[in-house]
Amino acid sequence: MPNSRRKYNTYNKLEKRIDHALKSIGDRSELSRSPLADIDYIGKLASHRYSGHLMPRGLALHDVLLACVNKISKELDDEPGLSHACNYLQLLVKGFSCKEISRQLGLSREHVSRVYRKKALELFTEEFLSRFRNGG
C-alpha cells in the first residue's frame, strides 16, 4: 500500500474516532473506552490533573475535546466559510443531533452532514493533532 494511502486511512480512522468521541462527550465512561483515551498525552494528563477522579482518562479526553472546540471557535468563528462548521462543533458538544443542528443552522440535514460536518471534523482533527505535535 502506498505511503500516502496509508496516511489517508490512518487520518480517516482518526476522524471516525474523533466523531464518535465528540458525539459521546457527555458520557465519561464511553470516552474512557475510546481509543483516543489511550493516547500517551491523554494518559499523562489523566494521571497529573485528574488522578483523584473517576475515569480520569475519560475526563482528560473530555477536557481536551472541549479545549479544541473552544480554540477552533475562538479563532475561526468569524470566517464566513467556517462559521457553520464552528457552530456545528459547538452544538455537537452540547449534545445536539445532526437533525437538531441542521434546524439550528437553517440548513438541510444532508447539507450539514455532507459539508459542515466534514469541514468541522477536518478542522477538529487538525487542532487535535497539533496539540500532540506541540506537546499539549
N, C-alpha and C positions, 0 to 999 in steps of 0.2 A: 504494500500500500504506500503510495507516495506520501512524503512528509506533510505536504500542505493538506492533503485529505485527512490524515491522522489528526492534525491540529484542528481542522474543522469539526471532526467527530468529537474530539475532546471538548471543544468550545460548546458545541451543540448539547452535549451531555451536561455540561456545567450550567448552561442556560435552563435546561429542564429541571435540574435540581434547585436552582435559584427560584424558578417559577413556583415549584412546589413549596419551597420554604416561605416565600412571600405569601402564598395563599394560606399557609399554616402558621402565620406569625402570632396568632392568638392562642396557640397550643404549644406550650413549652415542652411537653413530652414528645410531641411529633417532631419538633425542632431538634430535640436531643437525639432522636433516631435518624436524623438526616445525615447523609454522608458529609455534608458541609460542616457538621459539628465535629468531625474527625480531623479537620484541618489543624495543623500544628498551632497556628496563631490563635484559633478559637480555643484550643485546649489550654494554651498558656494564659489567655485572657480569663478563662473559666477558673483556673487554679489561682491566679493572682487576685482577681477582683471579685469573684463570685463563689469562692470555696465554701462559704458558710450557708449557701442557698441550696434549695432542692433543685436538681437538674441544672447544675452550673453551666454545662455546655449548651444546653438549650437557651438559657438566659443570655449567655455570651453571644450566641448566634443571633438571638432576637435583637440585642442591642446593636450589633454590627449591621444587621439588616436595616434597622431604623436609621442609624447614622448615615448609611449610604443613601437612603431615600431622602433624608434631610439635606445632605450635601448636594445631591442632584437637583433637588427642587430649588434650593437657595441659589445655585449657580446658573441654572438653565430655564427656570420657570418663565422668565421674561422673553425668552427667544420664541418668536411666533411659530417656528417649525417644531419646537419641542415642548411647548406648554401643555398640549394634550397628553403627551407621554408622561410628563411630570405629574399632571393631575391623575392620570391612570395609576401611577405608583402610589400617590398619596391616598387615593380611595381604596386601592387594593390592600394596603396595610391597615386600613380602618375596617376591613372585613367585608367590603362591598364585592359582589359578584360581578362578572363581566357584563351581565344584563343590567345590573344596577348602575354600573359605571357608565355604560352607554347612555342610559337615561339621564344621568347627571351631566354628561358632556353634550347631550342633544344630538347624538350620532347613532347610526345603526350598530347593533351588536357585532355584526360581521365586520364592519369597517374598523371598529375599535379593536376587535380581536386580531384582524389581519395587519393593520397598520400601526396603531398606537401601542398595543400590547407588545408587538415585535420590537418596535423602537425603544420602548421602556425597558424591555429585557436586555437589549443591547447596551443601553446606557448603564443600566444597573450592573451588568456583568463587567463592563469596563471599570466602573468605580470599585466594585468588589475586588477585582484582581489588582487594582492599583494599591489597595490597602496592604496587600501582602508583598507587593514589589517594593513598597516604600516602608516596610517594617511596621505597618499598622497605623 
